[in-house]
Amino acid sequence: MSEVKSEMSDLLFILQKIESIIDTRLIGEVEPEDDEIRLIEEYQDRKSKGTLILHEI
C-alpha cells in the first residue's frame, strides 16, 4: 500500500510540473517550442475529427 502511495505522490508531482509548464505557455510567459505547436495542432485536428481517444484515470 505504501508503494502505491509513493507512486501516486510521484505522479502528482509530475502532473503539477506539467501543469506549470502548460500554464506558462498559455499566459505567454514562455513561447512554445516548434514541436509543442505541432503537437497542439495535431491534438486540435484529432479533436475536431472526433478521433481523439481519452482514457479516464
Beta strands, then each sheet from edge to edge (+ up, - down):
end
